[in-house]
Amino acid sequence: MCEYVTKKYLSTVFPDVQLSDYDRQLITRYFKCSCFGLTIDWIKAGMKDEYIEDMHRILQQSKGVADLIIKNCIESQQ
């Protein structure tokens, strides 16, 4: 599920970005593992509603990270 969500996100938000297969796989793995880790932590915490607020806050604080990673990949290919 986390891999599907990650791939869908990247293809929707960055549809025209040309990345090497290697970079695309690395980026997918990074975000998949982040998503999986947050989900597992939430489950271990008893799936409490207040944890969802924490997850929203983490996502707010991570705004722009995907853009930066994509930008760095493109720049390193040139």
Beta strands, then each sheet from edge to edge (+ up, - down):
end
